[in-house]
Amino acid sequence: MTSPLLPGFRLGDFQIDTPLVLAPMAGITDLPFRRICKRFGVGLVVTEMIASRAVDMGRERTLRMAELDDDEHPVAIQIAGSDPKFVTEAARWAAGRGADFIDINMGCPVKKICKQIAGSAMLKDEALVARVLEAVVASVDLPVTLKIRTGWDEKSKNVARIARIAEESGIQMLTVHGRTRAQMFNGHANWADIGAAKAAVSIPVIGNGDIVDAASAREMIRISGCDGVMVGRAVQGNPWVLGEIHAALTGATPPPPPTAAERWMIVSEHLDNLAAHHGVHCAAKLARKHVLWYSKGLRGSAEFRARFQQLTDWQAMLDCAAGYFLGLGEHVHLHELQAA
Ligand SMILES: Cc1cc2nc3c(=O)[nH]c(=O)nc-3n(C[C@H](O)[C@H](O)[C@H](O)COP(=O)(O)O)c2cc1C
């Protein structure tokens, strides 16, 4: 469905009608969670970041990170790295794994990544940005996209210049998280800075940072003039927010909040997906994180979490979660209970 707020755009062979993008989040937006998010109207998904040197090693974990579903297209595999040799090898490898686009990460603020002059540290070296992007664009037949922050720190913000370098290097879509590297996740994303990138280029610009609901998505679009919105942390434990934002973008009636049964359907499907994809040992670790988020703000969640976090047996975890989520009944949220 075409969005009345955002007209959509073409990216390679794909028409992105509803430019609602799921943010790549390492350890979170794996295939099990992307499958859940996709059904709430996401128009484009991106895998977790894959370090280009890890690809070189062909580890099993890396292969799992790049596993794609037949029905999740269009999907980008995200690559990080600063050595054109490794990044282009990784891009070709990602193309071979069925990616529709290659997304280059120059936004990651994590020290380990920045130390290798990758992620957001690259924003300090504009010549290196151009070298890496041009090399990747030349190495694959797929559209290459880029995700950045607005600069290294407040004094050296170069979002508009990086946007122009990206466009000149053949990048076909740019995502801007409206924070500098120095800000990490503090303060509020600067949506006007996303607008500075938008004004500098004619490729589609996706705005990212601090969208938490339909109202904030609308406000970011108004302030930045972006062509699409990317949502990250707000989706943790709450994929339903994507349905709300999707409705705002398409002019549809917002969906009602999930009932207890609907909530459990999603949580249990997510848990099943985790076990099938990662095996129960790894799934148990990931489930603790996701279930904590799914239960945030819900009635009796503190007691439930204390019980759940103790469990190690997968079936016991499933039973405990089913008992809690299905037992929530009508007043699911703490604040509703207080108001009732
Ligand atoms: C736990 C976590 C992991 C992340 N991993 C990645 C990643 O692998 N690649 C990337 O480009 N951004 C990553 N990000 C950044 C998000 O994609 C997004 O830019 C950021 O969270 C701001 O958007 P939000 O306010 O909607 O969360 C990560 C963020 C979080 C919180």
The ligand as an SDF file (V2000), in Angstrom:
LIG
                    3D

 31 33  0  0  0  0  0  0  0  0999 V2000
   21.6770   -3.4190   20.9960 C   0  0  0  0  0  0  0  0  0  0  0  0
   21.8810   -2.6180   19.7570 C   0  0  0  0  0  0  0  0  0  0  0  0
   22.5650   -3.1800   18.6940 C   0  0  0  0  0  0  0  0  0  0  0  0
   22.7770   -2.4410   17.5180 C   0  0  0  0  0  0  0  0  0  0  0  0
   23.4190   -3.0250   16.4670 N   0  0  0  0  0  0  0  0  0  0  0  0
   23.5610   -2.3440   15.3010 C   0  0  0  0  0  0  0  0  0  0  0  0
   24.1240   -2.9640   14.1480 C   0  0  0  0  0  0  0  0  0  0  0  0
   24.4940   -4.1420   14.1640 O   0  0  0  0  0  0  0  0  0  0  0  0
   24.2520   -2.2100   13.0320 N   0  0  0  0  0  0  0  0  0  0  0  0
   23.8380   -0.8970   12.9740 C   0  0  0  0  0  0  0  0  0  0  0  0
   23.9610   -0.2610   11.9350 O   0  0  0  0  0  0  0  0  0  0  0  0
   23.2800   -0.3080   14.0340 N   0  0  0  0  0  0  0  0  0  0  0  0
   23.1140   -0.9970   15.1810 C   0  0  0  0  0  0  0  0  0  0  0  0
   22.4920   -0.4010   16.2400 N   0  0  0  0  0  0  0  0  0  0  0  0
   21.9500    0.9700   16.0850 C   0  0  0  0  0  0  0  0  0  0  0  0
   20.4910    0.9310   15.6240 C   0  0  0  0  0  0  0  0  0  0  0  0
   20.3800    0.3730   14.3330 O   0  0  0  0  0  0  0  0  0  0  0  0
   19.8930    2.3640   15.6020 C   0  0  0  0  0  0  0  0  0  0  0  0
   20.6670    3.1450   14.7330 O   0  0  0  0  0  0  0  0  0  0  0  0
   19.8960    3.0150   16.9770 C   0  0  0  0  0  0  0  0  0  0  0  0
   19.4300    2.1130   17.9720 O   0  0  0  0  0  0  0  0  0  0  0  0
   19.0050    4.2790   16.9880 C   0  0  0  0  0  0  0  0  0  0  0  0
   17.6810    3.9800   16.6270 O   0  0  0  0  0  0  0  0  0  0  0  0
   16.5070    3.8090   17.7340 P   0  0  0  0  0  0  0  0  0  0  0  0
   16.4890    5.0600   18.5600 O   0  0  0  0  0  0  0  0  0  0  0  0
   15.2630    3.5940   16.9390 O   0  0  0  0  0  0  0  0  0  0  0  0
   16.8860    2.6240   18.5800 O   0  0  0  0  0  0  0  0  0  0  0  0
   22.2820   -1.1130   17.4170 C   0  0  0  0  0  0  0  0  0  0  0  0
   21.5860   -0.5720   18.4900 C   0  0  0  0  0  0  0  0  0  0  0  0
   21.3680   -1.2990   19.6490 C   0  0  0  0  0  0  0  0  0  0  0  0
   20.5870   -0.6840   20.7680 C   0  0  0  0  0  0  0  0  0  0  0  0
  1  2  1  0
  2  3  1  0
  2 30  2  0
  3  4  2  0
  4  5  1  0
  4 28  1  0
  5  6  2  0
  6  7  1  0
  6 13  1  0
  7  8  2  0
  7  9  1  0
  9 10  1  0
 10 11  2  0
 10 12  1  0
 12 13  2  0
 13 14  1  0
 14 15  1  0
 14 28  1  0
 15 16  1  0
 16 17  1  0
 16 18  1  0
 18 19  1  0
 18 20  1  0
 20 21  1  0
 20 22  1  0
 22 23  1  0
 23 24  1  0
 24 25  2  0
 24 26  1  0
 24 27  1  0
 28 29  2  0
 29 30  1  0
 30 31  1  0
M  END
$$$$
